[in-house]
Amino acid sequence: RSALSAAIAGASTLALATVSLNAQAQQTITIGHTTSDNSHYSVGVDAFAEKLEELSDGAFVVDEQPSGALGGERDMIEGLQIGTLDAVVTSTGPLGNFVPETYVLDLPFLFEDYDHARCILDGEIGQDLLDKVEENDLVSLAWTENGFRHMTNSDRDIKTPEDAEGLKIRTMENEMHMAAFEEMDVQPTPMAFPELFTALQQGTVDGQENPISVILTSNMWEVQDRLSLTGHVYSPAIMLASPVLWDELSEEEREWFTEAARAGAEATRAEVSRLETEGVEELKEKGMTVVEDIDKSRFQEAVEPSYTTYTDEYGSEMLDRIRNND
Ligand code: PAF
């Protein structure tokens, strides 16, 4: 009997040792974003986590921190640089403050449609911009997507820039967006996204602009009743990692992260495309008035001077490359 107990005790010690060895070998990757846990970013993080766990045979697991739990996008990018978090999914909104070369992507009406934007980001131009990100204490894993931005407010049906005149619209902390709104005689009010819902509720701002996926999954329809499908700017997103994490990884592990990030981006893009149509219907069902007959050429004319604001500061090389797709 005592030999049997000794054998059982030995086996369970071995099992415990194996468990603790596995636990030690497993690394948790904390990844933050500001949209909710049913958003397009979250769909991408799930796909990233699944792929990374599969490629690493469970050596890496992902701890998703959605809804701005770790701060706004700008704060999180700073967190990556000093290593307080491992990875982030962010729009390019605040990225230009760290990597000015990416401002070009946030010019209004630059991309014709989703295919155009995705083709540029997946090609040589997109790769060159990812390389620029790398020169700024950040690791770029993949371009992903936020989507074409549309305006909401509770005051007017916006069909032309004149209809928006005088409104206080929350913008991202992005020079190009602010310049474009100023050209429309709108009062741009830059603010981190986690503060936006309360600002709309309290009337600190009259409106905001975001892709359908964000308007829907952040419950904007509870505090805004009009949506104008202006599609005034394409909003790219990017998955970034901390250089502190990166330095600890082997070449093989880095490849797992990059491959997993591409899987995440693909899933996010599919979700953005789905919500671009189905989401509008859902927002109508939730009571939003959707304004579809937008005078896009009037908007384009109004924001044209913001291109000069860009080229005066940053030159025209990248803009020309995007326009000529070379
Ligand atoms: O409006 C913004 O700040 C961005 O579109 C958001 C919602 C944080 C997603 O990147």
Boltz pocket constraint, residues with backbone or C-beta under 6 A from the ligand:
constraints:
  - pocket:
      binder: B
      contacts: [[A, 34], [A, 35], [A, 73], [A, 89], [A, 90], [A, 91], [A, 93], [A, 146], [A, 172], [A, 191], [A, 192], [A, 193], [A, 209], [A, 210], [A, 211], [A, 214], [A, 235], [A, 237]]
      max_distance: 6.0
